[in-house]
Structure formats: structure tokens, C-alpha cells
């Protein structure tokens, strides 16, 4: 009997110790590897738009890709998960932090460590990259952390994420190749596609309307209603692409402009289907229409590259 009691005590102690140690899959889960793709793609667009040859620059390019995805984007994700743990307890209680699979303040400490690693690598790459990375980190923390918590309002929060996920990585990729401040056309394209990404960010808010409303998060679906927010997202995604098409034609790149036109028309067809069931089909459009959007980014980058090279 004493032996059985001793075994029960030991097992209970082991269970407590096991729960106190964050499992590696849970730590990886809050870093959200699937979200790394978009900034790494934007970084690649920056490389393509720089007009510079990649020869001899592969180590710094690889470092930039790691910075854009596994470090900066992962930091923004774990920061968001930490400060969203109360909302997630309503919307997605099985996530690592609200479920306790990532116990205590582990998520917060992970966010601090990833922020420091991001700044260290950015500083090693170059001063302009360091400034861009620092700006991205500031936005990432302001987006999620009180008292500012930009995500409390969908207008400001979506703009911050669009800039961090599209604009800053694009400019950083071009800066890595140019060894300094990129050409003004790079900044213009990065800004336009960041503006369009504001609509893409709205897609992610349809899944959490109840939790956002309960916690006072004024996402666009909460503020405007699901249908109006979906229509607005379509306009916000489409208008910058129309401007890009006009710019490409003005820059004597009709072939690239035609490709972006075709991609935009295909998005419009998909948008029409999405708008019939905006909440249910938001993940579907995210996988289809957004893919066409980012392909257009790369096409535009390839169009600008030779123009930038000609004046370098």
C-alpha cells in the first residue's frame, strides 16, 4: 500500500514537471512557420526588383531570408499569441498558450529571445537592414501589446501587418542587394502591395468575430459587419494592383502589365464566389486569390529590376 502511494506521488510529480516544461512542438506552433512564407516571398521580390546580380551574395541573401521569416515574422507571431491568449481562450482554446501546453510566461520570454536574435542578425547584415528590422519589431510589438495594441482597431492593425509582411521585407531585400537605400520605384511598389495586403489581413479576422467582439477587438468584420468588410477587402486588394498596372505601362513594361491584368481578373472571379459566403470561404480565398496576388508582386518586381539596373 505504501509502495502504491509512493508510486502515485512520483507519477503526480512527474506529470507536474512535464507540464511545466514546454514541449518543442508547442514552441514551434506559436512561431507559426506557415506564416513565414509571405515575408520571405516579399524579400525575394525585393531581390528581383533591385536590378542587381545575386552572384557572390548568396550568404547575405540566405541570412535575409532567415531574418524575414523564421526570425522577424516568427517574433510577430509569438508576440501576438502571447497577448491574444485571453481571446484565443474563447476562439481557439487548444492553442499552446491558452491550453497550457506552453506554460507560464514561456511565450513572453520566447518573444524577447526572438526579438534579440532578429536584431543581432539584422545588425550583422547591414545598417539599413537593421533599421528596417527594428521598425518591423516595433510595429510587431505595438500591434499586439498594450497599451497601444494596434490590433484593437482593424484599420491600424491591418496596415501595420501589411507593412511588416510585405513592404518592409521587400525594401529589405532590395537594400541587401543594393548595399544601401533602394531605388524609389522599389519603395513605390512595396508601398502599393503593402496597401493591398491590408485587405488580405482582413481575411484572417473572419474566423474570430465572436471572440473579438467579446474582448473589444474592433476588427473590420466587427466594425462593419461580415459582408461589408469582405467587400471592402476586395476593393483594397484590387485598387493597388490597378495602380501597379498603370505604372508598369508607364514604365514601358506591357508584357508584365498584361500578366498582372490577367492575375487581377482571375482574382475578381474568385472574389465574386467568396463574397457569396465571406465567412465560410475566407480560408479558401486566402489560399487561391492571395496566391494570385503574390504572383503579381513577383511579376512587378521582375519588371522593375531592369529599370533600376539601367540607372545604377
C-alpha positions as CSV (number, residue, x, y, z in Angstrom):
1,X,0.0,0.0,0.0
2,X,2.8,2.4,0.9
3,X,4.6,1.4,-2.3
4,X,1.4,2.2,-4.3
5,X,1.1,5.6,-2.5
6,X,4.8,6.3,-3.3
7,X,4.3,5.5,-6.9
8,X,1.2,7.7,-7.2
9,X,3.2,10.6,-5.6
10,X,6.1,10.1,-8.0
11,X,3.8,9.9,-11.0
12,X,2.0,13.1,-10.0
13,X,5.3,14.9,-9.5
14,X,6.5,13.7,-12.9
15,X,3.2,15.0,-14.5
16,X,3.7,18.4,-12.9
17,X,7.3,18.6,-14.1
18,X,6.3,17.5,-17.6
19,X,3.5,20.2,-17.7
20,X,6.0,22.9,-16.6
21,X,8.4,22.1,-19.4
22,X,7.2,23.5,-22.8
23,X,7.2,20.8,-25.5
24,X,9.2,21.6,-28.6
25,X,6.1,21.2,-30.9
26,X,4.2,23.7,-28.8
27,X,7.1,26.2,-29.1
28,X,7.2,25.7,-32.8
29,X,3.5,26.1,-33.1
30,X,3.5,29.6,-31.6
31,X,6.2,30.6,-34.1
32,X,3.6,29.7,-36.9
33,X,6.0,28.5,-39.7
34,X,3.2,28.7,-42.3
35,X,3.2,32.5,-41.9
36,X,6.9,32.8,-42.8
37,X,6.2,32.4,-46.5
38,X,4.7,35.8,-47.3
39,X,7.6,37.9,-45.9
40,X,10.2,35.6,-47.4
41,X,8.4,35.9,-50.8
42,X,8.3,39.7,-50.4
43,X,12.0,39.6,-49.6
44,X,12.5,37.7,-52.8
45,X,10.5,40.4,-54.7
46,X,12.9,42.9,-53.2
47,X,15.9,41.0,-54.6
48,X,14.3,40.7,-58.0
49,X,13.4,44.4,-58.1
50,X,16.9,45.6,-57.1
51,X,18.3,45.1,-60.5
52,X,21.4,43.5,-59.0
53,X,23.0,40.2,-59.8
54,X,22.8,37.6,-57.0
55,X,26.3,36.3,-57.8
56,X,28.5,36.3,-54.7
57,X,25.7,37.5,-52.4
58,X,24.1,34.2,-51.6
59,X,25.2,34.1,-47.9
60,X,23.7,37.5,-47.2
61,X,20.6,36.6,-49.2
62,X,20.2,33.5,-47.1
63,X,20.7,35.5,-43.9
64,X,18.0,37.9,-45.1
65,X,15.5,35.1,-45.8
66,X,16.1,33.7,-42.3
67,X,15.6,37.2,-40.9
68,X,12.4,37.9,-42.8
69,X,10.7,34.6,-42.0
70,X,12.0,32.4,-39.1
71,X,13.0,35.4,-37.0
72,X,11.0,38.6,-37.6
73,X,7.8,37.0,-38.7
74,X,8.0,34.3,-36.1
75,X,8.6,37.0,-33.5
76,X,5.5,38.9,-34.5
77,X,3.5,35.6,-34.3
78,X,4.6,34.6,-30.8
79,X,4.1,38.2,-29.5
80,X,0.6,38.1,-30.9
81,X,-0.1,34.7,-29.4
82,X,1.1,35.9,-26.0
83,X,-1.0,39.0,-25.9
84,X,-4.0,37.3,-27.5
85,X,-4.1,34.4,-25.1
86,X,-7.4,35.6,-23.5
87,X,-9.1,36.0,-26.9
88,X,-7.7,32.6,-28.0
89,X,-9.1,31.0,-24.9
90,X,-12.5,31.8,-26.4
91,X,-11.9,31.4,-30.2
92,X,-9.2,28.7,-30.2
93,X,-8.7,27.2,-26.7
94,X,-6.5,24.4,-28.0
95,X,-3.6,26.8,-28.9
96,X,-0.4,26.2,-27.0
97,X,-0.6,29.2,-24.6
98,X,-4.3,29.2,-23.5
99,X,-4.3,25.4,-23.4
100,X,-1.2,25.4,-21.1
101,X,1.0,23.4,-23.5
102,X,3.3,26.4,-23.4
103,X,3.1,27.1,-19.6
104,X,3.7,30.2,-17.5
105,X,5.4,33.1,-19.2
106,X,7.3,30.9,-21.7
107,X,5.6,32.6,-24.7
108,X,6.7,36.1,-23.5
109,X,10.3,35.0,-22.9
110,X,10.3,33.3,-26.3
111,X,9.2,36.6,-27.9
112,X,12.0,38.5,-26.2
113,X,14.6,36.0,-27.3
114,X,13.4,36.0,-30.9
115,X,13.4,39.8,-30.9
116,X,17.0,39.9,-29.8
117,X,18.1,37.3,-32.3
118,X,16.4,39.3,-35.1
119,X,18.2,42.5,-34.2
120,X,21.5,40.7,-33.9
121,X,21.3,39.1,-37.4
122,X,20.0,42.4,-38.9
123,X,22.9,44.3,-37.5
124,X,25.3,41.7,-39.0
125,X,23.8,42.2,-42.4
126,X,23.9,46.0,-42.5
127,X,22.8,49.3,-41.0
128,X,19.8,49.9,-43.3
129,X,18.6,46.3,-42.8
130,X,19.0,46.8,-39.0
131,X,16.8,49.9,-39.2
132,X,14.2,48.1,-41.2
133,X,14.2,45.2,-38.8
134,X,13.9,47.5,-35.8
135,X,10.9,49.2,-37.4
136,X,9.3,45.9,-38.1
137,X,9.8,44.8,-34.5
138,X,8.4,48.0,-33.1
139,X,5.3,47.5,-35.2
140,X,5.0,43.9,-34.2
141,X,5.0,44.7,-30.5
142,X,2.8,47.8,-31.0
143,X,0.3,45.6,-32.9
144,X,-0.2,43.2,-30.1
145,X,1.0,44.7,-26.8
146,X,-0.9,47.1,-24.6
147,X,-1.4,50.0,-24.1
148,X,-1.2,50.7,-27.9
149,X,-2.3,47.3,-29.2
150,X,-2.9,48.4,-32.8
151,X,-4.9,45.3,-33.5
152,X,-7.7,46.7,-31.3
153,X,-8.7,48.6,-34.4
154,X,-8.7,46.8,-37.8
155,X,-7.8,49.9,-39.7
156,X,-4.5,50.5,-37.9
157,X,-3.7,46.9,-37.2
158,X,-4.1,45.6,-40.7
159,X,-2.0,48.5,-42.0
160,X,0.8,47.6,-39.6
161,X,0.8,43.9,-40.5
162,X,0.6,44.7,-44.2
163,X,3.7,46.9,-43.9
164,X,5.6,44.3,-41.8
165,X,4.7,41.3,-44.0
166,X,5.0,42.9,-47.5
167,X,6.6,46.4,-47.5
168,X,9.5,46.1,-45.1
169,X,10.7,42.7,-46.4
170,X,10.5,43.9,-50.0
171,X,12.6,47.0,-49.2
172,X,15.0,45.0,-47.1
173,X,15.6,42.5,-49.9
174,X,16.4,45.3,-52.3
175,X,18.6,47.0,-49.7
176,X,20.6,43.8,-49.2
177,X,21.3,43.7,-52.9
178,X,22.0,47.4,-53.4
179,X,24.1,47.7,-50.3
180,X,22.1,50.8,-49.2
181,X,18.9,52.6,-49.9
182,X,16.9,51.1,-52.8
183,X,15.6,52.9,-55.9
184,X,12.4,55.0,-55.4
185,X,10.4,52.6,-57.7
186,X,11.2,49.8,-55.2
187,X,9.7,51.9,-52.4
188,X,6.6,52.7,-54.5
189,X,5.8,49.0,-55.4
190,X,6.4,47.9,-51.9
191,X,4.0,50.6,-50.6
192,X,1.3,49.7,-53.1
193,X,1.4,45.9,-52.4
194,X,1.5,46.7,-48.6
195,X,-1.6,48.7,-49.0
196,X,-3.3,45.8,-50.8
197,X,-2.2,43.5,-48.1
198,X,-4.5,45.5,-45.7
199,X,-7.3,43.6,-47.4
200,X,-5.5,40.3,-47.1
201,X,-5.2,40.8,-43.4
202,X,-8.9,41.3,-43.1
203,X,-9.4,37.7,-44.4
204,X,-7.8,36.4,-41.1
205,X,-10.4,38.2,-39.0
206,X,-13.5,36.4,-40.2
207,X,-12.7,33.3,-38.1
208,X,-12.7,35.2,-34.8
209,X,-15.6,37.6,-34.9
210,X,-17.3,36.4,-31.7
211,X,-14.1,36.4,-29.6
212,X,-13.0,39.8,-31.0
213,X,-16.4,41.3,-30.2
214,X,-16.4,39.8,-26.7
215,X,-12.9,41.1,-26.0
216,X,-13.4,44.5,-27.5
217,X,-11.2,44.0,-30.6
218,X,-12.6,46.2,-33.3
219,X,-11.6,44.2,-36.3
220,X,-13.2,45.3,-39.6
221,X,-15.7,42.4,-39.6
222,X,-16.8,43.5,-36.1
223,X,-16.9,47.2,-37.1
224,X,-18.5,46.9,-40.5
225,X,-20.2,43.6,-40.4
226,X,-19.0,40.5,-42.3
227,X,-20.4,41.3,-45.7
228,X,-19.3,45.0,-45.8
229,X,-15.8,44.1,-44.5
230,X,-15.5,41.4,-47.3
231,X,-16.5,43.9,-50.0
232,X,-14.0,46.5,-48.6
233,X,-11.2,43.9,-48.5
234,X,-11.8,43.2,-52.2
235,X,-11.6,46.8,-53.1
236,X,-8.5,47.3,-51.0
237,X,-6.8,44.4,-52.6
238,X,-7.7,45.3,-56.2
239,X,-7.1,49.1,-56.3
240,X,-3.3,49.0,-55.7
241,X,-3.0,46.3,-58.4
242,X,-4.8,48.6,-60.9
243,X,-2.3,51.4,-60.0
244,X,0.6,48.9,-60.4
245,X,-0.7,48.0,-63.9
246,X,-0.8,51.7,-64.9
247,X,2.8,52.2,-63.6
248,X,4.1,49.2,-65.5
249,X,2.5,50.5,-68.7
250,X,4.1,53.9,-68.0
251,X,7.4,52.2,-67.4
252,X,7.2,50.5,-70.8
253,X,6.6,47.0,-69.5
254,X,3.4,46.0,-71.3
255,X,4.1,42.3,-71.1
256,X,4.4,42.4,-67.3
257,X,1.4,44.7,-67.1
258,X,-0.7,42.2,-69.1
259,X,0.3,39.4,-66.8
260,X,-0.8,41.4,-63.7
261,X,-4.1,42.3,-65.5
262,X,-4.8,38.6,-66.1
263,X,-4.0,37.8,-62.5
264,X,-6.2,40.5,-61.2
265,X,-9.1,39.4,-63.4
266,X,-8.8,35.9,-62.1
267,X,-8.9,37.3,-58.5
268,X,-12.1,39.2,-59.4
269,X,-13.7,36.0,-60.4
270,X,-12.6,34.3,-57.2
271,X,-13.8,37.3,-55.2
272,X,-17.3,37.0,-56.6
273,X,-17.5,33.5,-55.3
274,X,-16.0,34.4,-52.0
275,X,-18.5,37.2,-51.4
276,X,-21.4,34.8,-51.6
277,X,-20.2,33.2,-48.3
278,X,-17.4,35.5,-47.0
279,X,-17.0,34.0,-43.6
280,X,-17.0,30.4,-44.6
281,X,-14.9,30.9,-47.7
282,X,-12.3,33.3,-46.3
283,X,-9.7,30.5,-45.9
284,X,-10.4,29.3,-49.4
285,X,-9.9,32.8,-50.9
286,X,-6.8,33.2,-48.8
287,X,-5.4,30.1,-50.5
288,X,-6.4,31.0,-54.0
289,X,-6.9,34.7,-54.6
290,X,-4.0,35.7,-52.3
291,X,-1.7,33.3,-54.2
292,X,-2.5,35.2,-57.4
293,X,-1.9,38.5,-55.6
294,X,1.7,37.5,-54.6
295,X,2.5,36.1,-58.0
296,X,1.7,39.6,-59.3
297,X,4.1,41.0,-56.8
298,X,6.9,39.0,-58.3
299,X,6.0,39.8,-61.8
300,X,6.0,43.5,-61.0
301,X,9.4,43.1,-59.3
302,X,10.9,41.5,-62.4
303,X,9.5,44.4,-64.5
304,X,11.2,47.0,-62.3
305,X,14.6,45.2,-61.9
306,X,16.0,46.1,-65.4
307,X,14.8,49.7,-65.0
308,X,16.7,50.0,-61.7
309,X,19.7,48.3,-63.1
310,X,19.8,50.8,-66.0
311,X,20.3,53.8,-63.7
312,X,22.6,52.0,-61.2
